Amino acid sequence: MSGEGKVVCVTGASDDPKIKHLHELDGTKERLHIFKANLLEEGSFDSAVDGCEGVFHTASPVTFSANDPQAELIDPAVKGTLNVLRSCAKVQSVKRVVVTSSIASILFNGNPLTPDVNWYLVSKTLAEEASWKFAKENGIDLVTLHPGLVIGPFLHSTLNLSLEVILDITNALEVPKASGRYLLVGRVTQFCEILKILHEHYPTLQLPEKLEAAKYEPTYQISQERAKSLGINFMPWEVSLRDTVECFKEKGFFNV
């Protein structure tokens, strides 16, 4: 971002209740600028990126069920990302674009789709593929971030599917040697482990007694080497899990 810190609103005007939490952050009166934009409208982001040195594109619909996957997931992800990049390509001041992709675009291969396909994963994979192609063809310095499930305290007052609060991503813009893809996964774990921790720390919470472990134990770990080269240090997942529950309590989603 530029020194003033521009923020793009793609859902409505500056008084949109969905971005109310942005106005409550420190320094917003001096540094925050809201722009109305549409992911599917080419040129919609031109004024937003004008004068910026770095652009973070984090918006992509997150849902695991869709009546029309093309319109609800793939078009906003692919066309939306390309429209942001097209706007960036017009502005000489933009030195780097950081796109939040997903570990899904790394884990899954190009095998033919089955009837039970997860269209969100497809959309993230296609969007990243299109991003790299466009960046290469137009000389854009692109960095992609690949988080898994992100947990921890969140700013907004409503829940989204994955609580995509990405911390410390500014490092990807500020480290000159940053390039290519960065995996943002602290540890591979199973839901049964999460349930065990919840039982230990929140015995009054209504939880299943147990969850059967998957048919296989995790046989892989995600390398943190490149992420740490940006100065990113992962918080222990047990701490983030407890912080998430405490945030749920604070915002009134349940009582413990």
C-alpha positions as semicolon CSV with decimal commas, in nm:
position;residue;x (nm);y (nm);z (nm)
1;M;0,000;0,000;0,000
2;S;0,100;0,360;-0,024
3;G;0,186;0,556;0,287
4;E;-0,175;0,665;0,324
5;G;-0,306;0,308;0,320
6;K;-0,582;0,272;0,064
7;V;-0,847;0,007;0,119
8;V;-1,085;-0,111;-0,153
9;C;-1,445;-0,194;-0,066
10;V;-1,598;-0,432;-0,321
11;T;-1,934;-0,475;-0,148
12;G;-2,077;-0,128;-0,139
13;A;-2,026;0,231;-0,031
14;S;-1,820;0,360;0,262
15;D;-2,118;0,323;0,498
16;D;-2,161;-0,047;0,415
17;P;-2,213;-0,229;0,751
18;K;-1,987;-0,511;0,631
19;I;-1,684;-0,284;0,661
20;K;-1,788;-0,111;0,983
21;H;-1,493;-0,270;1,163
22;L;-1,248;-0,095;0,930
23;H;-1,368;0,246;1,046
24;E;-1,306;0,145;1,407
25;L;-0,935;0,078;1,358
26;D;-0,676;0,323;1,487
27;G;-0,571;0,587;1,238
28;T;-0,857;0,535;0,993
29;K;-0,957;0,901;0,987
30;E;-0,610;0,995;0,869
31;R;-0,508;0,695;0,657
32;L;-0,813;0,503;0,537
33;H;-0,967;0,562;0,194
34;I;-1,264;0,352;0,084
35;F;-1,324;0,283;-0,284
36;K;-1,631;0,117;-0,426
37;A;-1,537;-0,150;-0,680
38;N;-1,674;-0,457;-0,856
39;L;-1,459;-0,766;-0,906
40;L;-1,627;-0,845;-1,237
41;E;-1,600;-0,495;-1,381
42;E;-1,280;-0,426;-1,573
43;G;-1,127;-0,092;-1,479
44;S;-1,318;-0,084;-1,151
45;F;-0,993;-0,081;-0,949
46;D;-0,809;0,182;-1,155
47;S;-0,867;0,470;-0,913
48;A;-0,802;0,251;-0,610
49;V;-0,452;0,140;-0,712
50;D;-0,352;0,474;-0,863
51;G;-0,051;0,606;-0,672
52;C;0,005;0,284;-0,472
53;E;0,344;0,114;-0,447
54;G;0,201;-0,220;-0,334
55;V;-0,136;-0,388;-0,381
56;F;-0,277;-0,671;-0,170
57;H;-0,559;-0,868;-0,331
58;T;-0,730;-1,080;-0,066
59;A;-1,090;-1,092;-0,188
60;S;-1,236;-1,419;-0,315
61;P;-1,574;-1,576;-0,234
62;V;-1,540;-1,859;0,019
63;T;-1,813;-2,120;0,015
64;F;-1,818;-2,496;-0,022
65;S;-2,166;-2,511;-0,177
66;A;-2,285;-2,322;-0,483
67;N;-2,583;-2,354;-0,713
68;D;-2,387;-2,195;-0,996
69;P;-2,012;-2,254;-0,935
70;Q;-1,910;-2,060;-1,245
71;A;-2,094;-1,742;-1,145
72;E;-2,057;-1,769;-0,767
73;L;-1,696;-1,886;-0,735
74;I;-1,491;-1,919;-1,051
75;D;-1,574;-1,589;-1,221
76;P;-1,520;-1,373;-0,908
77;A;-1,196;-1,555;-0,830
78;V;-1,044;-1,567;-1,180
79;K;-1,193;-1,262;-1,350
80;G;-1,177;-1,062;-1,027
81;T;-0,808;-1,129;-0,978
82;L;-0,731;-1,051;-1,341
83;N;-0,924;-0,725;-1,321
84;V;-0,716;-0,619;-1,021
85;L;-0,396;-0,711;-1,206
86;R;-0,510;-0,526;-1,517
87;S;-0,555;-0,211;-1,311
88;C;-0,212;-0,260;-1,155
89;A;-0,054;-0,302;-1,498
90;K;-0,173;0,047;-1,591
91;V;-0,002;0,215;-1,295
92;Q;0,373;0,272;-1,301
93;S;0,388;0,336;-0,926
94;V;0,289;-0,024;-0,836
95;K;0,608;-0,214;-0,756
96;R;0,459;-0,541;-0,625
97;V;0,125;-0,721;-0,608
98;V;0,056;-0,971;-0,330
99;V;-0,228;-1,217;-0,395
100;T;-0,376;-1,440;-0,126
101;S;-0,414;-1,779;-0,290
102;S;-0,461;-2,101;-0,091
103;I;-0,275;-2,416;-0,005
104;A;-0,550;-2,581;-0,210
105;S;-0,381;-2,458;-0,528
106;I;-0,068;-2,652;-0,429
107;L;-0,215;-2,971;-0,282
108;F;-0,449;-3,063;-0,564
109;N;-0,357;-3,184;-0,910
110;G;-0,508;-3,152;-1,253
111;N;-0,700;-3,479;-1,259
112;P;-1,047;-3,475;-1,421
113;L;-1,321;-3,336;-1,197
114;T;-1,553;-3,575;-1,014
115;P;-1,919;-3,513;-0,918
116;D;-1,816;-3,425;-0,560
117;V;-1,564;-3,161;-0,670
118;N;-1,496;-2,873;-0,432
119;W;-1,552;-2,572;-0,654
120;Y;-1,387;-2,332;-0,412
121;L;-1,061;-2,524;-0,447
122;V;-1,100;-2,521;-0,824
123;S;-1,158;-2,146;-0,824
124;K;-0,845;-2,073;-0,618
125;T;-0,632;-2,299;-0,839
126;L;-0,756;-2,142;-1,162
127;A;-0,722;-1,790;-1,022
128;E;-0,359;-1,842;-0,926
129;E;-0,276;-2,002;-1,258
130;A;-0,427;-1,704;-1,439
131;S;-0,242;-1,463;-1,209
132;W;0,103;-1,603;-1,284
133;K;0,034;-1,609;-1,657
134;F;-0,083;-1,246;-1,660
135;A;0,201;-1,129;-1,436
136;K;0,461;-1,293;-1,659
137;E;0,311;-1,147;-1,974
138;N;0,283;-0,796;-1,827
139;G;0,598;-0,771;-1,619
140;I;0,427;-0,757;-1,281
141;D;0,628;-0,845;-0,967
142;L;0,383;-1,096;-0,818
143;V;0,399;-1,278;-0,485
144;T;0,135;-1,534;-0,384
145;L;0,056;-1,640;-0,028
146;H;-0,083;-1,988;0,042
147;P;-0,247;-2,017;0,385
148;G;-0,423;-2,327;0,511
149;L;-0,701;-2,289;0,771
150;V;-0,630;-1,959;0,947
151;I;-0,749;-1,932;1,308
152;G;-0,720;-1,662;1,570
153;P;-0,892;-1,339;1,678
154;F;-1,073;-1,157;1,396
155;L;-1,167;-0,794;1,338
156;H;-1,512;-0,818;1,187
157;S;-1,833;-0,881;1,380
158;T;-1,960;-1,155;1,147
159;L;-1,811;-1,492;1,059
160;N;-1,684;-1,607;0,725
161;L;-1,603;-1,964;0,641
162;S;-1,231;-1,964;0,699
163;L;-1,170;-1,654;0,915
164;E;-0,917;-1,532;0,664
165;V;-0,725;-1,295;0,882
166;I;-0,378;-1,285;0,731
167;L;-0,115;-1,152;0,969
168;D;0,224;-1,015;0,877
169;I;0,159;-1,025;0,501
170;T;0,316;-0,681;0,471
171;N;0,652;-0,859;0,496
172;A;0,592;-1,007;0,150
173;L;0,581;-0,652;0,011
174;E;0,869;-0,507;0,210
175;V;1,133;-0,780;0,171
176;P;1,314;-0,705;-0,158
177;K;1,415;-1,066;-0,218
178;A;1,057;-1,196;-0,188
179;S;0,943;-1,379;-0,501
180;G;0,721;-1,666;-0,604
181;R;0,498;-1,871;-0,374
182;Y;0,490;-1,880;0,006
183;L;0,326;-2,155;0,211
184;L;0,162;-2,019;0,525
185;V;0,091;-2,337;0,721
186;G;0,230;-2,370;1,070
187;R;0,146;-2,734;1,129
188;V;-0,055;-3,024;0,985
189;T;-0,306;-3,154;1,240
190;Q;-0,634;-3,347;1,266
191;F;-0,974;-3,242;1,396
192;C;-0,952;-3,503;1,671
193;E;-0,649;-3,317;1,810
194;I;-0,842;-2,991;1,802
195;L;-1,131;-3,154;1,988
196;K;-0,894;-3,285;2,255
197;I;-0,756;-2,937;2,323
198;L;-1,106;-2,790;2,338
199;H;-1,214;-3,056;2,591
200;E;-0,911;-2,979;2,808
201;H;-0,958;-2,603;2,819
202;Y;-1,336;-2,569;2,780
203;P;-1,498;-2,862;2,965
204;T;-1,835;-2,683;2,985
205;L;-1,859;-2,637;2,610
206;Q;-2,104;-2,873;2,441
207;L;-1,872;-3,085;2,229
208;P;-1,875;-3,436;2,081
209;E;-1,708;-3,685;2,310
210;K;-1,471;-3,783;2,033
211;L;-1,407;-3,764;1,664
212;E;-1,263;-4,059;1,481
213;A;-0,925;-3,986;1,336
214;A;-0,889;-3,990;0,962
215;K;-0,805;-4,322;0,800
216;Y;-0,448;-4,203;0,773
217;E;-0,220;-4,007;1,000
218;P;-0,054;-3,701;0,847
219;T;0,257;-3,828;0,675
220;Y;0,380;-3,489;0,559
221;Q;0,476;-3,154;0,700
222;I;0,467;-2,817;0,529
223;S;0,804;-2,646;0,495
224;Q;0,818;-2,313;0,678
225;E;1,156;-2,214;0,541
226;R;1,040;-1,964;0,280
227;A;0,778;-1,808;0,508
228;K;1,037;-1,758;0,782
229;S;1,265;-1,588;0,531
230;L;1,006;-1,306;0,530
231;G;1,033;-1,276;0,906
232;I;0,710;-1,467;0,973
233;N;0,701;-1,668;1,295
234;F;0,408;-1,905;1,344
235;M;0,217;-1,894;1,670
236;P;0,155;-2,238;1,830
237;W;-0,175;-2,365;1,696
238;E;-0,300;-2,447;2,046
239;V;-0,265;-2,079;2,137
240;S;-0,446;-1,966;1,822
241;L;-0,723;-2,217;1,888
242;R;-0,782;-2,083;2,238
243;D;-0,766;-1,724;2,111
244;T;-1,034;-1,811;1,856
245;V;-1,268;-1,951;2,120
246;E;-1,211;-1,648;2,342
247;C;-1,296;-1,425;2,044
248;F;-1,615;-1,624;1,984
249;K;-1,711;-1,563;2,349
250;E;-1,627;-1,193;2,333
251;K;-1,839;-1,142;2,022
252;G;-2,132;-1,339;2,160
253;F;-2,133;-1,643;1,932
254;F;-2,162;-1,876;2,230
255;N;-2,121;-1,887;2,606
256;V;-1,864;-2,102;2,784
